[in-house]
Amino acid sequence: MLHMKRKLMMAAAGGLGGPVGVFPSLGPMPLLLFPAPAPSRKPIKSINLTIKAEIKPDTDFGDELIEIETSSNKYSVDGYEILNDDVEWREDTVPRIQITLTANDDYYFQSLPKDKVTIKGGAEFKNSKREDSSTTLLMDVELQALNTSLHDLTNVVLTEDGIATWDAIPAAGSYEVRVYRDDKAVGAVMTVSTNTCNCRERMQKGNTAYTVRVRPVSKFDSKEKGDWAESPSTYIPEEKAAQFRENPTGGNGEWVQTPENGKWWYRNADGSYPANSWQQIGDKWYFFDAQGYMATGWIQWEGREYYCADNGEMLTNCLTPDSYWVGDDGAKINQ
């Protein structure tokens, strides 16, 4: 049996055609051959794409022409999927697509912050996620609105609480707001990214009338601005102006610091305080722990993660200090 076993091993060596070794008691024996280890994969640290889109209003999804190209030899473009909840392209549609990228052999996608993604053609990168052991990257991208012109603003209103509102338009990336008292400008122009603006800081003189003028700024070219639209006048009595002077942000409580531990908490106007919950104070969101103290860092809430800065403010649409991206709602974007 020993002799037969040796002959089989030697026959295997002959079949391999490789060198043989010598065992002291058995004579020539084959060396065992192992495949060379696969080289480690290299990370893809940036994305560069060029998107050309031809989309006509009043046409069906699928009739559009969208070309996505890259000059990289580390990954390829495998197509796109439309994310819009509709079946037809409309004049006010902002097209949203999800692009599929596949890493080439020996590469993988690492987590990519927004500043590592470059898209030519007027598109904007929103977020991404990795699949298939990081060899697939799904990128959500927003294309230019089908109509990039700035329409006139409508329904501009200044409320008695000092809040200006108006109807948003798709082509606007921001709005400029200016407060007037008796037809004279009060303070500098304010710039906001939504269709609402707190004007209380500029409405602190009572027994007089105020108006606001608002104009849109193009999201595609910040130098392009629309026409000013003015609200009807709003009379502010002295008692309301006194409230604006005392509390220009519109909150109804006060911050309190505990001397023993230096921690901050918020006392509402009725004496209560938030605990284990979020609370909006002014135009910022804060989280308070079970003891009612203001929390900082990462917050786990209803299956999602949020980040609060050292001053307690929840971060939105930015990179956190530990290099994770959070979206417009403050939630961490998993990539």
C-alpha positions in Angstrom: 0.0 0.0 0.0 2.8 2.3 0.8 4.5 1.7 -2.5 1.2 2.2 -4.4 0.6 5.5 -2.6 4.0 6.8 -3.6 3.5 5.9 -7.2 0.2 7.8 -7.3 1.8 10.9 -5.9 4.7 10.6 -8.4 2.2 10.2 -11.2 0.5 13.4 -10.0 3.8 15.1 -10.1 4.4 14.0 -13.6 1.0 15.3 -14.6 1.8 18.7 -13.1 5.2 18.8 -14.9 6.7 20.5 -11.9 9.8 19.9 -9.8 9.9 17.1 -7.3 11.3 16.8 -3.8 13.0 13.9 -2.1 11.7 12.3 1.1 14.4 10.4 3.1 12.6 7.0 3.0 10.4 7.3 0.0 12.6 8.7 -2.7 11.5 11.5 -5.0 8.2 13.2 -4.0 6.3 16.1 -5.5 6.3 19.6 -4.1 2.8 20.9 -3.3 1.9 23.8 -5.6 -0.5 26.6 -4.4 -2.0 29.3 -6.4 -0.5 32.8 -5.9 -2.5 34.9 -3.5 -4.8 37.5 -5.3 -3.5 41.0 -5.1 -5.4 43.3 -2.6 -8.0 45.6 -4.2 -7.3 49.3 -4.5 -9.7 51.9 -3.4 -11.5 54.3 -5.8 -11.0 57.7 -4.1 -12.9 60.0 -6.5 -15.6 59.9 -9.2 -15.6 62.0 -12.4 -18.5 61.9 -14.7 -19.9 63.9 -17.7 -23.7 63.9 -18.2 -25.4 65.1 -21.3 -29.2 65.2 -21.0 -31.9 66.0 -23.6 -35.3 65.9 -21.9 -38.4 67.6 -23.4 -41.4 68.6 -21.4 -44.7 66.7 -22.0 -42.9 63.5 -23.0 -43.0 60.2 -21.3 -40.3 58.7 -19.1 -38.1 56.6 -21.3 -38.2 59.1 -24.2 -35.3 61.1 -22.7 -31.8 61.0 -24.0 -29.2 60.8 -21.1 -25.6 60.0 -21.8 -23.2 59.3 -18.9 -19.5 59.1 -19.6 -16.3 58.7 -17.7 -12.6 58.6 -18.7 -11.6 56.5 -15.7 -10.2 53.0 -16.2 -11.1 52.1 -12.6 -14.8 51.8 -13.0 -17.5 51.8 -15.7 -21.0 53.2 -16.1 -23.7 50.5 -16.2 -26.8 52.7 -16.7 -29.3 54.7 -14.7 -32.8 54.6 -13.2 -35.3 57.5 -13.0 -36.2 58.3 -9.4 -39.0 60.9 -10.1 -42.5 59.9 -8.9 -44.3 60.4 -12.2 -44.7 59.0 -15.7 -44.2 62.2 -17.7 -41.6 64.9 -17.8 -43.2 68.3 -17.0 -42.0 71.8 -17.4 -41.3 72.2 -13.7 -39.7 68.8 -13.3 -36.2 68.5 -11.7 -35.0 65.1 -13.1 -33.5 62.8 -10.5 -31.7 59.6 -11.5 -29.7 56.9 -9.9 -26.5 56.0 -11.7 -25.0 52.5 -11.4 -21.2 52.3 -11.4 -19.2 49.1 -11.3 -15.6 48.8 -10.1 -13.2 47.2 -12.6 -11.0 44.3 -11.5 -8.8 44.9 -8.5 -10.7 48.0 -7.4 -13.5 48.9 -5.0 -15.4 52.0 -4.0 -14.6 53.6 -0.7 -16.9 56.0 1.1 -16.9 59.2 -0.9 -17.7 62.7 0.5 -19.3 65.2 -1.9 -16.0 67.0 -2.6 -14.6 63.8 -4.2 -17.4 63.6 -6.8 -17.2 65.8 -9.9 -20.0 65.9 -12.4 -19.9 68.0 -15.5 -23.0 69.0 -17.4 -24.9 70.9 -14.7 -25.9 67.9 -12.6 -25.6 67.8 -8.8 -24.5 64.8 -6.7 -26.9 64.1 -3.8 -25.9 60.9 -2.1 -24.6 57.3 -2.8 -24.5 53.8 -1.4 -22.3 50.8 -2.0 -23.3 47.3 -2.7 -21.8 43.9 -3.7 -18.8 44.2 -1.3 -18.2 47.8 -2.4 -17.8 46.8 -6.1 -21.1 48.6 -7.0 -21.8 52.3 -6.4 -25.4 53.6 -6.7 -25.3 57.4 -7.1 -28.4 59.7 -6.7 -28.0 62.7 -9.0 -30.2 65.7 -9.7 -30.1 67.1 -13.2 -31.0 70.6 -14.3 -34.6 71.6 -14.2 -36.3 71.4 -17.6 -37.2 75.0 -17.3 -34.3 77.0 -15.9 -35.9 80.4 -16.2 -36.8 82.4 -13.1 -40.5 83.0 -12.9 -42.0 86.0 -11.0 -42.6 85.2 -7.4 -46.2 85.0 -6.2 -48.0 85.1 -2.9 -45.4 87.1 -1.0 -46.7 87.7 2.5 -45.4 89.3 5.7 -47.2 88.0 8.7 -47.9 89.8 12.0 -45.4 87.4 13.6 -42.6 88.8 11.4 -42.3 85.8 9.1 -42.1 86.4 5.3 -43.4 83.6 3.0 -43.8 83.1 -0.8 -44.3 80.4 -3.3 -41.1 78.6 -4.2 -40.0 78.2 -7.8 -38.0 75.2 -9.1 -35.2 77.1 -10.7 -34.3 79.1 -7.6 -31.4 78.0 -5.5 -31.9 80.8 -2.9 -33.8 84.0 -2.3 -32.8 87.5 -1.4 -35.1 89.3 1.2 -35.2 92.9 2.2 -37.4 94.5 4.8 -38.9 98.0 4.4 -40.4 100.3 7.0 -42.4 103.2 5.5 -40.8 102.5 2.1 -37.2 102.8 3.6 -34.9 99.7 3.6 -34.1 98.3 7.1 -30.8 96.6 7.4 -28.9 94.6 4.7 -30.3 92.0 2.3 -30.9 88.6 3.8 -30.3 85.4 1.8 -32.3 82.2 2.6 -32.4 78.8 0.9 -36.1 78.2 1.6 -39.3 80.1 0.8 -39.6 81.6 4.3 -37.6 84.2 6.3 -37.7 85.4 9.9 -37.7 89.2 9.7 -38.2 90.0 13.4 -34.8 91.5 13.9 -35.6 94.2 11.3 -39.2 94.9 12.7 -38.4 96.2 16.2 -39.9 99.6 15.8 -43.6 99.7 16.7 -46.7 101.5 15.5 -45.6 101.5 11.9 -46.1 99.4 8.7 -43.6 97.0 7.1 -43.3 95.3 3.8 -40.8 92.8 2.4 -39.3 92.5 -1.1 -38.1 89.1 -2.3 -36.3 88.0 -5.5 -35.1 84.6 -6.6 -31.5 83.6 -7.4 -30.9 81.0 -10.0 -29.6 77.6 -8.8 -27.7 77.2 -12.0 -26.0 80.7 -12.1 -25.8 82.7 -8.9 -25.3 85.9 -11.0 -28.8 85.5 -12.5 -31.5 87.0 -10.3 -35.2 87.6 -10.9 -37.3 90.6 -10.3 -38.2 91.9 -6.8 -41.7 91.0 -5.6 -43.3 93.0 -2.8 -45.7 92.0 -0.1 -48.7 93.9 1.1 -47.9 96.1 4.1 -48.3 94.8 7.6 -48.9 97.0 10.6 -46.8 96.2 13.7 -48.1 97.7 17.0 -45.6 98.6 19.8 -46.4 95.6 21.9 -45.6 93.2 19.0 -42.4 95.1 18.3 -41.4 94.8 22.0 -41.8 91.0 21.6 -39.5 91.1 18.6 -36.9 93.1 20.5 -37.1 90.7 23.5 -37.1 87.5 21.4 -36.1 88.1 17.8 -35.6 84.4 17.0 -39.2 83.6 18.1 -38.4 81.0 20.8 -40.5 80.9 23.9 -38.0 79.8 26.6 -34.5 80.3 27.8 -31.2 78.4 28.0 -30.0 77.4 31.5 -26.6 76.1 32.5 -26.3 73.8 35.6 -23.4 75.1 37.7 -22.6 71.7 39.1 -21.8 70.0 35.8 -21.7 72.8 33.3 -24.4 71.2 31.2 -27.1 73.1 29.4 -30.8 72.5 29.3 -33.8 74.5 27.9 -36.6 75.9 30.1 -39.8 76.5 28.2 -42.0 79.4 28.9 -44.4 77.3 31.0 -41.5 76.0 33.1 -41.3 72.5 31.5 -38.2 71.2 29.7 -37.7 68.8 26.8 -36.2 65.3 27.7 -35.4 62.4 25.4 -36.7 64.4 22.5 -35.9 66.9 19.8 -36.9 70.5 20.0 -36.7 73.3 17.5 -35.4 76.6 19.0 -35.4 79.5 16.6 -34.5 77.9 13.3 -32.2 75.2 14.8 -32.9 71.7 16.1 -31.5 70.3 19.4 -31.7 67.0 21.1 -32.1 66.6 24.9 -31.2 63.4 26.7 -33.3 61.5 29.3 -32.2 64.0 32.0 -33.1 67.0 29.9 -29.5 68.0 29.1 -28.5 69.2 25.6 -26.8 66.4 23.7 -23.8 66.6 21.3 -22.2 64.2 18.9 -24.1 61.3 17.2 -27.7 60.8 18.2 -29.5 57.5 17.5 -33.2 58.2 16.9 -35.9 56.0 15.4 -33.4 53.9 13.4 -31.4 56.8 12.0 -28.4 58.8 13.1 -28.0 62.5 13.5 -25.1 64.7 14.5 -25.2 67.6 16.9 -22.3 70.0 17.1 -20.6 71.2 20.2 -23.1 74.0 20.6 -25.9 71.5 20.3 -27.2 72.5 16.8 -28.1 69.5 14.5 -25.9 69.6 11.4 -27.5 69.4 8.0 -26.3 69.0 4.4 -22.6 68.9 5.4 -19.7 66.7 6.4 -19.4 65.9 10.1 -16.1 66.3 12.0 -15.6 62.5 11.6 -16.1 62.6 7.8 -19.7 61.4 7.4 -22.2 63.2 5.2 -25.6 64.2 6.6 -28.5 65.2 4.4 -30.9 68.1 4.3 -33.0 66.5 7.1 -29.8 65.9 9.2 -29.9 62.2 8.9 -26.6 60.3 8.2 -26.3 59.2 4.6 -25.0 55.6 4.4 -22.6 55.1 1.6 
